[in-house]
Amino acid sequence: MENLDTLKRIAAEAAVAHVRDGMVVGLGTGSTARYVVLALGERVKAGLKIKGVPTSRGTAELARKSGIPLVETEDSWAIDVDIDGADQVDPQLNLIKGGGGALLKEKIVATAARQVIIVVDHTKLVPALGNSFPLPVEVVPFGWGSTARQIDELGMKPVLRERNGEIFRTEAGHYILDLHIGRIENPAELETRLNLIPGVVETGLFVGRTDILMVGTPQGVEVRQAKR
């Protein structure tokens, strides 16, 4: 069981076991969240009755193909459980997310959910956030260079995300600055400092939002509960 895709899949299936009839489920974005949607689709085919709230167009498309009914309204949601992946997880279950560019919707859904379950393979566990993975920050296009300069003045190196030679745009039409920084000693403080900069829409820091962590390891699925 060294294959990372296999580890993601078994962790996703363990997370999906927490979903019960009648629930509204937040559906994350990314390679691990894909396994969550596929596993939920199998349970729906077997008779599970749920509704999903997708965090990206790609997730919505996969959910529809998997037979998962979606909540179409943009009104206030009552989400029972949000199941998503992460790019990094520290020992306090704080996260960096946004490698796939859906961090704004992912944070909106996570905040609306009564319970947040994060699914990762063991390679995503780190002693501290930062270092090996850049921190995504979603910014408005207007004046983004000025926003980047203010971030740079905090000692971080912001790089405008591009894809196929063009500026990457989120589904909300925003840009993403990937911040290359060292070890993040205080994620909550950094999140606050970044959100105070005009032009910043949201950061990829998810602090204190994880309730349950499902980790796919070569020995099986490890479950960690948040300490409140």
C-alpha positions in Angstrom: 0.0 0.0 0.0 2.8 2.4 -0.8 0.9 3.9 -3.8 -0.3 7.4 -2.8 -3.5 7.1 -4.8 -4.4 4.0 -2.9 -3.7 5.7 0.4 -5.9 8.7 -0.6 -8.7 6.3 -1.6 -8.8 4.3 1.6 -8.7 7.5 3.7 -11.5 8.9 1.6 -13.6 5.8 2.0 -13.1 5.9 5.8 -14.3 9.6 5.8 -17.3 8.8 3.7 -18.4 6.2 6.3 -19.3 9.2 8.6 -22.0 10.4 6.1 -25.6 9.4 7.0 -29.0 9.6 5.3 -30.4 13.1 4.9 -27.1 14.9 5.3 -26.0 17.9 3.3 -22.3 17.3 2.5 -19.6 19.8 1.5 -17.6 18.4 -1.4 -14.0 19.5 -1.6 -11.7 20.0 -4.6 -8.5 18.2 -5.6 -7.1 14.8 -6.2 -8.1 13.4 -2.7 -11.5 15.0 -2.7 -12.1 13.3 -6.0 -11.9 9.9 -4.3 -14.4 11.3 -1.7 -16.9 12.2 -4.4 -16.5 8.8 -6.1 -17.0 6.9 -2.8 -20.1 9.0 -2.0 -21.4 8.2 -5.5 -21.1 4.5 -4.8 -23.0 4.9 -1.5 -25.7 7.0 -3.3 -26.1 4.2 -5.9 -26.6 1.8 -2.9 -29.4 4.0 -1.5 -27.8 6.7 0.5 -29.9 9.9 0.3 -27.8 13.1 0.6 -27.2 16.4 -1.1 -23.9 17.9 -1.9 -22.4 21.4 -1.9 -19.5 21.5 -4.4 -16.5 23.8 -4.0 -15.6 24.0 -7.7 -17.1 23.4 -11.2 -14.9 20.3 -11.6 -16.3 18.8 -8.3 -19.8 19.7 -9.3 -19.4 17.9 -12.7 -17.9 14.8 -11.1 -20.7 14.8 -8.4 -23.4 14.9 -11.1 -21.8 12.1 -13.0 -21.6 10.1 -9.8 -25.3 10.6 -9.2 -25.0 12.9 -6.2 -27.8 15.5 -6.1 -26.5 19.0 -5.5 -27.9 22.0 -3.6 -28.5 24.5 -6.3 -29.5 27.4 -4.1 -27.0 30.1 -3.1 -28.9 30.8 0.1 -27.6 30.1 3.6 -26.6 26.5 3.8 -27.0 24.1 6.7 -24.1 21.8 5.9 -23.8 18.7 8.1 -20.3 17.7 7.2 -17.6 19.0 4.9 -15.1 16.5 3.5 -12.0 17.9 1.8 -8.3 17.4 1.3 -5.3 19.5 2.2 -1.8 20.4 0.8 -0.2 20.4 4.3 -1.3 19.5 7.8 0.5 20.5 11.0 0.3 18.7 14.4 -2.5 21.0 15.5 -4.5 20.1 12.4 -4.0 23.5 10.9 -3.9 23.4 7.1 -2.6 24.9 3.9 -5.1 24.6 1.1 -5.5 26.1 -2.3 -3.1 24.3 -4.5 -6.0 23.6 -6.8 -7.2 27.2 -6.7 -10.5 26.7 -4.9 -9.5 28.0 -1.5 -12.2 30.7 -1.3 -15.1 28.4 -1.9 -13.5 25.7 0.2 -13.2 28.0 3.2 -16.8 29.3 2.8 -18.1 25.7 2.8 -15.8 24.6 5.7 -17.0 27.6 7.8 -20.7 26.7 7.1 -20.3 23.1 8.1 -21.1 21.6 11.5 -18.2 19.2 11.1 -15.1 19.3 8.9 -13.3 16.1 8.0 -9.9 16.4 6.2 -8.6 13.5 4.2 -4.8 13.2 3.3 -2.1 10.7 2.6 0.8 10.6 5.1 3.1 12.7 2.9 0.9 15.8 3.7 1.8 15.7 7.4 4.5 18.3 8.3 6.0 19.5 11.6 5.0 23.1 10.7 3.2 24.7 7.8 5.2 26.5 5.1 8.7 25.7 3.9 8.1 23.0 1.2 4.7 24.3 0.0 3.8 27.9 -0.9 0.9 29.6 0.8 -1.8 30.5 -1.7 -3.5 33.9 -1.2 -6.5 34.9 -3.4 -6.4 38.6 -4.4 -8.5 40.9 -6.5 -7.0 41.7 -9.9 -7.3 45.5 -9.4 -4.0 46.7 -7.9 -2.7 43.2 -7.4 0.9 44.4 -7.8 0.4 46.8 -4.9 -1.1 44.0 -2.8 1.9 41.8 -3.7 4.3 44.6 -2.7 2.6 44.9 0.8 2.9 41.2 1.2 6.5 41.3 0.2 7.1 44.0 2.8 6.0 41.4 5.4 9.0 39.3 4.4 7.3 36.8 2.0 8.0 36.4 -1.7 4.7 36.5 -3.6 4.6 34.9 -7.1 1.6 35.4 -9.4 0.2 32.0 -10.3 0.1 31.3 -14.0 -1.1 28.3 -16.0 -0.3 27.5 -19.6 1.5 30.9 -19.9 -1.6 32.9 -18.8 -2.5 34.4 -15.4 -4.5 31.8 -13.4 -8.0 33.0 -12.5 -10.1 31.5 -9.8 -13.8 30.7 -10.4 -14.6 34.1 -8.8 -12.3 35.8 -11.3 -9.6 36.6 -8.8 -5.8 36.0 -9.0 -3.7 33.9 -6.7 -0.4 34.9 -5.2 1.7 31.9 -4.0 3.8 33.0 -1.1 7.2 31.4 -0.7 7.9 31.5 3.0 9.8 29.5 5.6 8.3 27.9 8.6 5.0 29.4 9.7 5.4 29.7 13.5 1.9 31.2 14.2 -0.6 30.4 11.4 -3.5 32.3 13.1 -1.5 35.5 13.4 -0.3 35.3 9.8 -3.8 34.7 8.6 -5.0 37.8 10.4 -2.1 40.0 9.1 -2.7 38.9 5.5 -6.4 39.4 5.7 -5.9 43.0 6.8 -4.1 43.9 3.5 -6.5 45.6 1.1 -6.9 43.5 -2.0 -6.6 40.2 -0.2 -9.8 38.1 -0.6 -8.8 35.0 1.4 -5.8 33.0 2.4 -5.1 29.3 2.1 -4.5 29.0 5.9 -7.3 27.0 7.5 -6.7 27.5 11.2 -8.7 25.6 13.9 -11.3 24.4 11.3 -10.5 20.6 11.2 -12.5 18.3 13.5 -11.3 15.0 12.2 -8.2 14.1 10.2 -8.1 10.9 8.2 -4.6 9.9 7.1 -3.9 7.2 4.6 -0.7 5.4 5.7 1.0 2.1 4.5 -0.4 0.6 7.7 -4.0 1.7 7.1 -6.1 4.7 8.0 -5.0 6.8 11.0 -7.7 8.9 12.6 -6.9 12.1 14.6 -9.4 14.1 16.5 -9.0 17.9 17.1 -8.3 19.0 20.6 -10.7 21.8 21.5 
